[in-house]
């Protein structure tokens, strides 16, 4: 129930406007201000009126959900110690537990109240515990479903798949301009320096938003044509332009791609042939060289050509540009010519070690199914509680 009703109260000797209520829990101007500051800080945005306005609506939605979670946790007598919260905060923000004072001072310099951050994280931990207590015993991966996944995975071993994240705005009937405006706002936040993951968590309308937009590994045959076309043209870590699909507008970020079941320990031995001179020269050498066993002496006399043999380097340790040209190539193959560090270069694959293909375990499948079901139950239960709550807001 949404009502427009102005409410004002006095809190802690300071005049503070109450801009809404969720049942008995008030939402204050301080709550909203701090939530916006935390969101801006998380997304790496400066605290400007324009940036505040772009996330204000989402901030209110998140505060409402926090109040609903808090009320339900109290009803269910869910408890968690302050020490547990402090320990969790030190882990996720990467500071030693004995350095809490320095972290609090850092937040103060950002005009962020540690107590507010503490309370928000405590509510999330309470909610996680509530959901686990309430539904954990009810969720049991179906053995047939586990076997089916294992069998299907085995059939796909060796095929290409992509690990990528998404920010999705679904199209609505007769609201095309609203959809375009929403995705443009998302695109602008990313260009301003916000992390893709934080924007996905706050603005994506896809269920993947609970995982910061990440979809995990998806086989290419299961990806829509337009998204797959973009993925094939992207380097790891690259963010796409806006993609227009039948049902949505989206922006994606490629995390990685590999063959299904391939271990992440592939080592390459390669010849790196580079030149700082004209493009025609490097093209000629690429045409003449056939393999790593060719006689290289005639090329070494050319001062504009540099030939380096690189032994047993992990693919994951190479730069994104080089990984892109080497990935999924076979022994003996030559890559295309690329420009890297102001040089023109290409590679010949001399040897590949590691990267064996192996199946996933039954335990991995069961854990994945369990987490997915718990996530769905958490969101469904929260939506149900929101509908049952009396929500009063006095903010436009």
Buried (B, 14 or more C-beta within 10 A) or exposed (E): EEEEEEBEEEEEEEEBBBBBBBBEBBBBBBBBBBBBBBBBBBBEBEEEEEBBEBBBEBBBEBBBBBBBBBBBBEEEEBEBEEEEBBEBBBEEEEBEEEEBEEBBEBBEEEEBBBEBBBBBBBBBBBBBBBBBEBBEEEBEBEEEEBEEBBEEBEEBBEEBBBBBBBBBBBBEEEEEEEBBEBBEBBBBBBEBEBBBBBBBBBBBBBEBBBBBBBBEBBBBEEBEEEBBEBBEEBBBEBBBEBBEBEEBBBBBBBBBBBBBBBEEEBBBBBBBBBBBEEEEBBBEBBEEBEEBEEEBEEBEEEEEBBBEEEEEBEBEEBEEBBBBBBBEBEEEEBBEBBEEEEBBBBBBBBEBEBBEEEEBEBEBBBEBBBEEBBBBBBEEBBEEBBEEBEBBBBBE
